[in-house]
Amino acid sequence: MSTLVLLVVLLLVLVVLLIASAVVYVVHRRPSLSAPVMAGLATVGALAAVVTVVVGAGGGR
């Protein structure tokens, strides 16, 4: 892997963690929304599905 690919993957992981943390925090502050852990896992799962589709559409060499 090139350095650019590794940097992009690292940034993607950091963004996913940031978004998941924000969702968990909001749900934690508003307990009526749902369980914080499940909301975080659902967010990570949804983002992973989007990344999988993007990578699959991009094709490989």
C-alpha positions as CSV (number, residue, x, y, z in Angstrom):
1,M,0.0,0.0,0.0
2,S,1.1,3.5,-0.7
3,T,1.5,6.1,2.0
4,L,-1.4,8.0,0.6
5,V,-3.7,5.0,0.9
6,L,-2.6,4.4,4.5
7,L,-3.2,8.1,5.3
8,V,-6.7,8.0,3.8
9,V,-7.6,4.9,5.7
10,L,-6.3,6.4,9.0
11,L,-8.3,9.6,8.4
12,L,-11.4,7.5,7.5
13,V,-11.1,5.5,10.8
14,L,-10.7,8.7,12.8
15,V,-13.8,10.3,11.2
16,V,-15.9,7.1,11.8
17,L,-14.8,7.1,15.5
18,L,-15.6,10.8,15.8
19,I,-19.1,10.4,14.4
20,A,-19.8,7.3,16.5
21,S,-18.6,9.1,19.6
22,A,-20.8,12.1,18.8
23,V,-23.8,9.8,18.4
24,V,-23.1,8.0,21.7
25,Y,-22.7,11.3,23.5
26,V,-26.0,12.7,22.2
27,V,-27.8,9.5,23.1
28,H,-26.2,9.5,26.5
29,R,-27.3,13.1,27.1
30,R,-30.9,12.3,25.9
31,P,-31.7,8.8,27.5
32,S,-35.1,8.8,25.8
33,L,-33.4,8.3,22.4
34,S,-32.1,4.8,23.1
35,A,-29.2,2.8,24.5
36,P,-25.9,4.6,23.8
37,V,-23.9,1.5,23.0
38,M,-26.4,0.2,20.5
39,A,-26.6,3.7,18.8
40,G,-22.8,3.7,18.5
41,L,-22.7,0.2,17.1
42,A,-25.5,1.0,14.6
43,T,-23.6,4.1,13.5
44,V,-20.4,2.2,13.0
45,G,-22.2,-0.5,11.1
46,A,-24.0,2.0,8.8
47,L,-20.7,3.8,8.0
48,A,-18.9,0.5,7.4
49,A,-21.7,-0.4,4.9
50,V,-21.3,2.9,3.1
51,V,-17.5,2.4,2.9
52,T,-17.9,-1.1,1.6
53,V,-20.2,0.1,-1.2
54,V,-17.8,2.9,-2.1
55,V,-14.8,0.6,-2.1
56,G,-16.7,-2.0,-4.1
57,A,-17.8,0.6,-6.7
58,G,-14.3,1.9,-7.0
59,G,-13.1,-1.5,-8.1
60,G,-9.7,-3.1,-7.6
61,R,-6.7,-3.6,-9.7
